[in-house]
Amino acid sequence: MTQTDPQLIARFKIHLRRVTGVSLNTHRFFEDADYAKSMIDRAEEENDETLVTIAVQLRYGTDDDQRPPTPTPTVRTNSGERTYLFGARGG
């Protein structure tokens, strides 16, 4: 886990309590890596999109070397086809 924003931890604590009923011990979260990992793991198993998103942000932070690889989009090219840019009214 990387350096985290206090506001993100607060959102995580509130959403975790709302969704699971578990109260996050913030001191222990920062001091005990196993506890932090178990809380993030628990949050990722839930069906709440906000909670899972926050958990992923906490797990991977903003460091590029820890972030999961993002898929590169495939680019389709026009191979000699005319591209229709304007509607019937020329707009």
Buried (B, 14 or more C-beta within 10 A) or exposed (E): BEEBEEEEBEBBBBBBEEBBEEEBEEEEBEEEEEBBEEBBEBBBEBEBEBBBBBBBBBBBBEEEEEEEEEEEEEEEEEEEEEEEEEEEEEE
